[in-house]
Amino acid sequence: MKTLKEILYKCRIRRINGSLEVVVDEIIFDSRKAASGKVFVATRGTLTDGHNFIDEVIKAGVKAVICERMPENIREDITYAEVENSAEALAMMASNFYDNPSAEIRLTGITGTNGKTTTATLLYQLFENLGYKTGLISTVRNKIHEREIRATHTTPDAVALNALLRAMADEGCEYCFMEVSSHAVVQQRITGLTFAGGVFTNLTHDHLDFHKTFDAYLKAKKTFFDNLPAESFAVVNIDDRNGPVMVQNTRARVKTAAIKRQADFHCRILENHFDGLQLNINGHEVWCRLVGNFNAYNLLNIYATAVMLGADEEACLTALSKLKAVDGRFEYIKSPSGMVGIVDYAHTPDALLNVISTINAIREGKGKLITVVGAGGDRDRSKRPVMASIATENSDLTILTSDNPRTENPEDILNDMRSGVSPERKRHCLVISDRREAIRTACTMATKEDIILIAGKGHETYQEVMGVKHHFDDREELRECFGIPRKED
């Protein structure tokens, strides 16, 4: 437990009413968790404003409130601290409450549109293989060395994030690799953290439902690099035209990575097959079990980051060759008859094109590519027709289907996707709203030499319809269609 004075250290406070010696045993920003001993931070969310619940949390026993505007009714037995920005204060307070755990671990943040999960997860794998206790914070899972904790967000809220980092520090973790989402930057979830380094993968159109414009989305990513300390490093993909922009104002030591041009860390793809990649990284050849050009970039970023963190280069190359693919990322499933299915999380236009281009390059025109793809509800509508266009123009047959419709009507989403299908490709496109039926139809239509790509959900084990999550796993559905017994899952 700490006093309010201790946990408000470095917070931008306008004024205080009451004593700062209030003892705090927990920081909350959800009014439903209000109780004696907790400090309530009134943050402004996308749907609700915590300031509207101040009276309610006080009735529940809260003795200290942090807010951006003082309430009209001030109680003398309650401490109020008015701050410049509640979300920023929440993050600083969480870091102080948990004794600044990020300063005890070499924390590296990975940001970009695509490749964050793979890069963070494989860095975790690599450093564990090198013998270090390591932490992971990702979309798929969070890990404290060998202990796994279920992930609910790409980047957890500030309190959960610092609690997780404290548990890692207490466990003896020396490194942590963390996905940094654009939402987390804008919502100040990572404020107050000490980063040893940052990695930029790429930037394409996504999350415009939240950011509204691409410039705002870019600025959110760039802010992460703007705030890196001088003693940290930044690994940036300069094959992406936004790469140099990311590090224009950073104080960190910048190291470039590229495949198409000269860079501090350079990679050439020597061979690309369904069973792996043969790469030349900075003059060293290495065979990796991951597939595709996009994974060559991921592996290059992983190698560059490991070297910047001081790992031995030869040991890194050996560790790279042992890395295993991340769940739901180009996950390769083969039927007993030889038919190939690939499940991938690709849910942005760029990611979908990368996966399809990789498949087409490897198959070299043999057999057909059948792509099953949808688009999420309550998200950026502008990418729906683009994804449908990419799928239909680059696949022999496309089945448009439901993804996670959330609170939208699936037919409305499919109509948006239909608008991206050219007249010439309409006869090569089916629309089947039921995702299970769409996958089964693809398997029924496929022959031995064909490849079935099921895109959009990857590792997810649910389908969200009208706000309710139902169990659904693309990999389970595909294995069932292939006649692979459940025990092999």
LINCOR-V206922 format. One record per run of one state. SS is the DSSP state (h for helix, s for strand, l for the rest). FROM is the first residue (numbers start at 1). TO is the last residue. Records with the same first field share a line. If there is no record, write none. Layout:
SS->FROM-TO + FROM-TO
//
This chain:
l->1-1 + 8-12 + 18-22 + 25-25 + 29-30 + 34-37 + 42-43 + 45-48 + 60-63 + 68-78 + 84-85 + 98-100 + 105-105 + 112-115 + 130-133 + 138-140 + 145-146 + 151-157 + 172-174 + 180-181 + 187-196 + 201-207 + 212-213 + 227-232 + 238-242 + 247-252 + 259-264 + 274-275 + 282-283 + 289-292 + 309-312 + 321-330 + 335-339 + 345-348 + 364-368 + 374-381 + 395-396 + 401-405 + 407-409 + 419-422 + 432-434 + 446-450 + 456-461 + 466-467 + 472-473 + 483-485 + 489-489
s->2-3 + 13-17 + 23-24 + 26-28 + 38-41 + 44-44 + 49-49 + 64-67 + 79-83 + 106-111 + 134-137 + 141-144 + 147-150 + 175-179 + 197-200 + 233-237 + 253-258 + 265-273 + 276-281 + 284-288 + 331-334 + 340-344 + 369-373 + 397-400 + 406-406 + 429-431 + 451-455 + 462-465 + 468-471
h->4-7 + 31-33 + 50-59 + 86-97 + 101-104 + 116-129 + 158-171 + 182-186 + 208-211 + 214-226 + 243-246 + 293-308 + 313-320 + 349-363 + 382-394 + 410-418 + 423-428 + 435-445 + 474-482 + 486-488
//
